[in-house]
Amino acid sequence: MLMPGCSSVSTLVAEAARMWHLIVLSYGSSSPALSNRQRFPTFFRTHPSATLHNPTRVQLFKKWGWTKIATIQQTTEVFTSTLDDLEERVKEAGIEITFRQSFFSDPTVPVKNLKRQDARIIVGLFYETEARKVFCEVYKERLFGKKYVWFLIGWYADNWFKTPDPAINCTVEEMTRAVEGHVTTEIVMLNPENTRGISNMTSQEFMDKLQKRLGKDPEGVGGLQEAPLAYDAIWALALALNKTAYELSKKALRLEDFNYNNDNISREIYKAMNSSSFDGVSGHVVFDASGSRMAWTLIEQLQ
């Protein structure tokens, strides 16, 4: 059992793990490519695929009567495959992506191109550090205000646009103006209901304990939002191993009998993980056929 946090690490680990009959469980990997069961047959994650947001985005476009959108993305596999999926979905809904821009590290020219093409509804997919670069350029090009709607990822840190960054030359006030009104979509990572799950803790009790242990302002802690997913991943692992141990006992076997050359125990662990179903601090935990978490989507707007 291995627990990589990000998609790039999970891709390498999960692709190799099959050769040693290892089950891989991740708490923070969202790349759509990881849903490929032929390539990653033993991979599970408590974080859903990034494509989970696309049906929500399409429904919002339809609700507000938008028929043309533009996109800008950082050139990485996770964002490229997410936009490929979005392109298929909007086409089915009769919506056109009129302009698609990408960049490696400098978004200056792509943002200028969006302005030149008179883009109004823009989906942006990039990591937090690049988001600051993008919106500094957005401010310079005046690509914000009532005429524009930006759709961004919702898992950035709170006040990410106010974080001091030597890579940009915009003030906090300018960044605040540029990001005002943007819409985010993100999975619900913390159970909104005040109920006790498998751990006998409510989601709020979990966060209170976590913040007490951190002993500092949680806003500055990287990965804090994914903490409930990581905690529930540990529970998923423990419950799967417990169930596997019970099933193995019927065959006079133990978990300790596992080895890299025999997949009998690995298959039992896979079946146990695949049938996971419990209430955690992040909500109800259950995996789909590709090993990805199924979850609700949260829509927010910065005002």
N, C-alpha and C positions, 0 to 999 in steps of 0.2 A: 504494500500500500504506500503510495507516494502522494504528496499534496502540493504540487506546484501552484503558485498563485496567479501568474499572468499567462496569457495565451501563447506567447512566443516560447516560454519554457515548457508549457503543457504540450505543445505540438511536438517538441523534440522528445520529451519524456514518454508521452503516451504512444508515440509511434514505435519506440524501441521496447516499451514494456511488454508488448505482446510476445516478444521472443523469449521472455523469461516467465510468462504466464502471470504477470503482475496486474492487479486491478489498480487503476489510477483514479484518484478522487481530487478534484480541484474546487476551490471556493471562489475564485475570482477571474476565471477565464471565460471570455465571452465570444471568442472568434467563431463565426458560423462554420468554418472548416472543421472544427472539432466535433461537429455533429455527424461526420462521415463515418458510419459504422464499419465500412470496409477498411478504411485507413486506421481508425482508432477503435478497435472492437472492444477494448476493456476500459474505456474512459467514461467517467461520470463527473458531473459538476453540480454544485448547489447554486451556481450563478447561471442563469439562462443564456442562451445564444443571443447575440446582439440583434439578430433579425426579429426577435420577439417584439421590438418596438415598431417595426415597419407597418403591421396592420393598424396599429393605433395612429401612426402618422397619416396613413392613407385615409382613415376614417375622419380625421380632423380636416384634411384637405377637402374631402367631399362635403363635410358639414358646413364649411365656410365657403364652398363654391369655387375653389381654386382649381384651375385646369392646367396651369403651367407653373413649374417650379424650377429652381436651379440648385446645384449642389457644389460643395467644395469640401475636399477631404485631404487628410494627410495620407501620403502614399505608404500604407502598410496593409498587410493582408486582411486584417480584421475589418478595416474600414472599407476596403475595396469590395470584399465579398458582401458586406452589409448593404452597400449601395447597389451592387449588382442585383441583390434580392429586392431592394426597394424599386429599382427600375422595372423589374418584371411586374411587381404588384401595382404600381401606378399605371402601367400600360393597360393592365386588365381593367382598371377602374376608369379608363378614358382620360387619364392625366398624363401630360407630357413633361419630361425633363428636357428643358430647352437648352440647358448649358451645364456642362459638368467639368469642374476644375479640380486639379490636384497639385500637391506640392510636397517636397521632401522636408525642407526646413524653413524656407523663406516664402511666406504667402503673399508678398507684396504684389507681384504681377497677377496672380490669380484673383486677388481682391479687386485690383484695377479692372480686370476683364469682366468681373461681375458688374461693376459700375458701368462699364462701357456697353454691356448687353442689357442694361436697364433691368437687372434681376430684382424681383421684389420679395418673393417667397423663397427662402434659402435654407437648405438643410446643410449643416456643418458637422463633419465628423473628424475629430482630431483629439489628441491628448491635451491635458490641461496646459502644459507649457506652450504648446503651439496655439492653443486657444487665445492666450494673451497676445501672442504675435498677430494673430488674425484680427482681433478686435482693436488693436492699436492701429492697424491699417484701415479697418472699418471706420474708425473715427476720422482718420485723415481723409478718407474718400467720402465721408458723410453718408455712409451706407447704413444709416440707422434713422430711427424716428417713426412717425406714424405711417409712412409709406412702405415700410419694410417689416417683415417678420422673419426672425431667425429661429430655426429649430436646432437645438444642441443636445449633447449627451448630458444626462442628469447626475452622473457620479463624480463630478468635480467637487473639490473641497468647497465649503461655504466661503463666500467672498474671495473666490479664486482670482477674480479680476483686480482685487486690491493688493494681492501679494507682490512685494517688491521683486522686480525682475530686471536684471541688467541687460537682458536681451531686447527690451523695448524702450522707447523714448517717449512714452505717453504718461501723463499724470494719473493719479487715482481718480480725480474728478473727470478727466476725459474718458477713462475706461468705464467709469460708472455710467456716463451718458451713452456710450456706445452699446453697452449690453442691456440697457433698460428695455423691458418688454419682451425679451427673448423667451421662447417656450422650450421646456425640457421634457423629455420622456425618460423614465427610468423604472426599473423593476422595484416593487415594494420590498425593501431589504429588512424592514423591521415590522413585525406584526402589529397592525394598528389596533387590534383588539386586546383588551386588558385581561387576557385569559392565561392560565398556566398550562404549559405544554409538557413535553417529555422530561424536561429538566426541572419541573416544578417551580419555574420562574416565569414571571411576566416579562414581556420585552422591555418594559421600562426598568424593572428590577435588574435585568441584565445590563442595560446601559449604565445604570447608576453604579453597579459594581465595577464595570469596566473603567468608567471615568475616575472612580475612587482609586483604582489600582494605577491608572496612568499618572494621577497626581498633577496634572497640568491641563491647560486649555485644550480640549479635544479637537478643536478646529484645525490645529496645526499638525495633527497626527495623520500621516499618510495611511490610507487604507482603512480608516476608521469606519467608513460606511459599510465595508464588506465584513466587519467583525461578526455580525450576526450570522452571515453565511458561513464563515469559517467555523464558528461555534457549532452550528447545525451540521456542518460536514463531519466534525468529530463525533457527533451523536450518530450520524448515519453510518459512519465507519464502525463505531462500537456496537450498534444494533445489528449490523450485518455480520460482524464477527461472532457475536453472541448466537445469532440464528444459525450461522454456519457450524459452530461448535456443536450445537444440538443435533443438526442433521448428520454431522460426521460421526457422532456417538452411536448412531443407529448402525453404522458400518464398521464399528470398532476402530475408528480413526480419530485423530486429534488435529487441531490447528498446527501443533508443533511438528506434525508429519509432513508439512508442506516442503516442497523443494522445487527448484527451477526447471526440472526436467519432466515433471508430472503435472498435468493440468487438471487432475480430478478435483483437488481441493480448490483450485482457482475457479473452476466452473461452479462449485457450490457457493463460493464467495460472490461470484457474479450474479447468480440467481437471487441471493439474499439482498444484495445491493439493488438489483433491478426491481425488487418488490418492496422497496422502502416506502413507508407511508406513515408519517408521524407529524405532530404539531411541534414546531420549534419556535425559537425566538424570532425567526425571520418569517414565520408563517407556516403553512402546511408544506411539508417536504415530500415530493413525489417526482420521479424521473419519467421522461417520455421514452419512446422507443430508441432514441439516439443517445440516451444517457444524460440528457439535459434537463435541468430543473424547469418545472412549469410554475409560472408565477403571474401575479397581477402587474399591470403597468400603471405607474403614477405620472400624471401630467401636471406640470407646474409652470407658472409664468412669473418672471421677475418684474415687480412693479414698485 
